[in-house]
């Protein structure tokens, strides 16, 4: 279950073409990127840095793909602005000269299509790697007749296909970089499985500081409050300091016994030094445990990312 593949050195990134000179012609090459910066203090002999990105949401489909794929291509490209590949290319070009590694925490694609899978192979195969998001498991989004979304049975419908496309173990993956163990896992519907918990505890026994990378954050009260406020379509001003009632992923994290116990265990694990996540489309960090901050990064489709320095 473990091996190479959690993060990729930027020396392996492809050389990308120059940006479109008609966009911001009088400004710096990377003016479009909206980057956050953070530092994780571990006490390393050799510091290093990563670019953390998430939620690129590729919306491609070849002309020969079916009507559902064409409908999604049109509608979802409008949703995400149509510049998703440009945003990723800008991010990787910046990373090549500014950081040591790249990690992507899911939703590289918006749904499953031949064209989207080819983009996965293009960028994960040559430039980066990370973990899956919930959209990776979607064959046709709301156009699909498949029910029971959000379950292991639903994921089983495309698990083998996804594993053949993505160059890392999609359940749980580990890689040690400069004495830091980067562990990615699939928590795309808010929960983790007992198998993942057992594998993670094997990683703990290595005795190395751990950075946990996943798509859906383990919600703190502060992250959840912002999430509810951010996703309200109207009347988003706070009327109370009370934490909103948990729904969706947060409710699952509090009610699923395996996940709830795993989160409680992590809060007491001194080797956990940081959690990297995406999914929410905004950038925020909050204290997860006495030894670990949680870093949520905004959507890469909006040219968002964050540089994290490990020292």
N, C-alpha and C positions, 0 to 999 in steps of 0.2 A: 504493500500500500504506500510505501514511501520511496523517495528517490529524487532525482532531478526534476525540476519543473515548477517550483513555486514562484520564483522570480528569475528574470533573465538579465544578465549583464548587458549594459547599454553598448558595450563594444560589439555585441552581436546584432544590434539594430541595423536594419537596412538603410542605405543612403537614399533619402527621399528627395523628390524634385523640389525646386524652389517654390515658395508660396506664390499665389496669384498676385502679380505686381499691381493689379488694379484695386486690391483691397488694402486700405491703409497705406497708400503708396509713399507717404512722407513720414511714416513712423517706423519703429523698430519691427524686426521680423516677427517677434512673438507678442506683439501688443494685444492680440486677440485672446491670449490665454489669461484666465483668471485663476491665479495660483494662491493657495494658502501655504503657510510654512509652520512647521512644528519641529520640536526636538525631543527625542526620547533618550533619557540619561540612564545608561546601563553600566558604564564603567569599562568601556571597551579599550583595548590597546590600539586598535585600528578603526577609526570611525568610518562610516560610509553613509550614503544617502540613497533614497528611493523616490521615484515618482509614483504616487498612488492615484490611480484614476478608476472610474467606474461608470457604468450606465452610458455607454456610447449609443446603443440602440440602433444598429444598422437596420435599414428598411429596404433591402434590395430583393429583387426577384427577376429572374430571366424571363424573356418574352414567351418561352415555351412552357413556363410553369402555369398551374391552373388558375381559374378565375378567382379563387379565394386569395391566392398569393398576389394577384394583380390588384385586387381591391385593397388589401392591406398595404401594398407598396404605395398606392396613391394616398390613402387616408393617413397612414402613420408617418409617411415622409412629411406631410403637412404638419403633423403634430410635433415632430422633432426638428423641423426647420430645413432638412435637406442638406445640411453641411456636416453630417456626423463623421464621414470619412475624413473630411478636411480637418475637423477638430482632432481626430486621433492622429493624423499625420503630423499636425503641428505639435501635438504633445510629445510624440516619439522623437521628432526632430529636435525639440528643446531638450528632451531627456538625454539624448546622445552626447551632449556637451556640458550638461549641468549636473547630472546625477549618475550613480553607479548601476542602479537596477530599476526595473519597472514591474509593478504589480497591478493587475486589473481585477477588481472585485465584483465582476458579474454584470449581466445584461449587456454584453458586447453586441448581441443581436436582439432584435425586438420579437422575432418569431422564427420558426424553422423554415428555411427555404434553401434551395441549392445555392443561390447567389450569396445568401448570408453565410452559409457554411464555407463557401470558398473564401469569403473575407476573413472568417475565423482562421482558416489555414494560412492565409496570407500574413496576418499580423501576429497571431499567437505562434505560428510556426517559425517566424523569422525575428520577431521583435520582443515578445513578452509572453507572460502566462499568468495564471492566477486561479480563479474559481468561477463556478457557474452562478448565474442569477435565475430568478424565477422565469424570466422571459425565454431563456434557453430551452425550457421544457415545453413551450407552447407551440403546437403545430400550426394553428390558425387563429389563435386568440379567441375572440367572441364568436367567430365564424365556425369554430369547431363544434362538432356534435358530442365530443368526448366529455363525460361528466366526471365527478369525483376529483376535480383539480385540487391540488394541495395535499395529496396523499402519496405514499410510496407506490401504490398500485398505478397511479397516474404517471409517476415518474418512470415506472418500469416500461411504459409504452414506448419511450424514446431513449432510455438510458444507454442501451448498447450503441445506438447511432451516435449519441453525443460523445460517448467514450471513444468512439473511433475518430471523431473529428477533433476533439480537444486533446492536446499533447501532455496531459497530466491526469493523475487519478482523480476523478471527479468526486469521490466520496470523501477522501482525506489524503492530503499530500504534505510531505515534509521536505525541507531543504535547509541545511545549515550554511549560513553566510557569516564569515568573520566571527564565528562563535555564537551566533544568534540563530535559533531554530524558528524558521518561518513555517507555520502550519496553516494550510488552507482547508476548509471543509464546506460541505454543501448544507446550508441551512435555509434554502431558498423559500421555504414556506413557514419559517419561524421556528421550527423544531429541529432537534438533532436525534439521531438514533442511538441505541445502546452500543451498536457496533462502533460508531464514531467515538463515543465516549471511551470505550475500551482502547481504541487506537490512539486517542489523544493521551491517555494515561501512560501508554507505552512511550510516547514522546517525552512526557514529563520525567520518566525514569532516566533519560539521558542526562539530566541535571543541567541543561543549558537554559539560558533565558529564552522565552517564547514570545513570538509575535503571532497572534491569531488573526487570520485573514478570512473573511466570509462576506456574503452579500447582505444579508439582513442583520442590522445591528442588534445586539442584546440591549433592549431599551432600558435606559435609566429614566427616572421620572422627568428629568430635564429634557432629554432627547424626545421623550414621548409628548411632552407638553408642546414643544416646538413643532413636532410632526403633525399633531392635530391642528395647530394653528396654521401651519404652512399649507396644508391640503384643504382647508376650508375654502369654499368658492366665494363666500361672502360673509360679512359680519365676523371678521377674523380677529378683531380687537379682543384682548383678554378682559373678561368681566369678573374673573376670580383667579386667585392664586392656586386654587385647588387643582390637583392633577386630574386631567380628564379620565373617565373610566376607560380601562383597557379594552381594546377591540382588536380584531385581526391578529397580526403577528404577535403583538404584545400580550394579548389574552392567551394565545397558545403558549408563549414562553412562561406564563405564570401558571397555566393549568396542566400542561403536559408534564407528567411526573419525571420522565427522563430529562427533559430540557430544563425544567425547574431545578432539579437536583444538580445538573451539570453547571448551571449558572451559579448556584450557591457554592459549589465546589471551586469554580474559577475565582470567585471573589476572595477565597482564602488561599489561593495558590500563589506563593511568592515568586515563582519563576515566570508568571505571566507579566509581561512588561508593556504590552499594548494590544489593542484590538483595532483592526482596519476593516471598514465596512462601507457600503454604498446604499443603494436602493431608494433612499428617501429624496434624492435630487436636491439636497441642500448640504452645505458644509457646516459642520459643528464638531466640537470636541467636548467631552465631559468625563469626569472621574468615574471609572468603573469599579475599581478596587483600590486598596491601599498602595498597590504597586503598579497599577495599569490605568492609563487613560484610554478612552475609546475615541477613535477618529473616524467620523463619517464625512465622506467627500461628496460634493455636488456632481451633477450630471456632466459627463465628458461631452455629451452632445451640445452643451452650452460652453464648451471650451474650458471647463473647470478641471482642476487637479490640485494636488498638494504635494509639496516636497517635504519629506520627513528625514531629518538627520538623526542618525543613531550614533551616540558617543559614549 
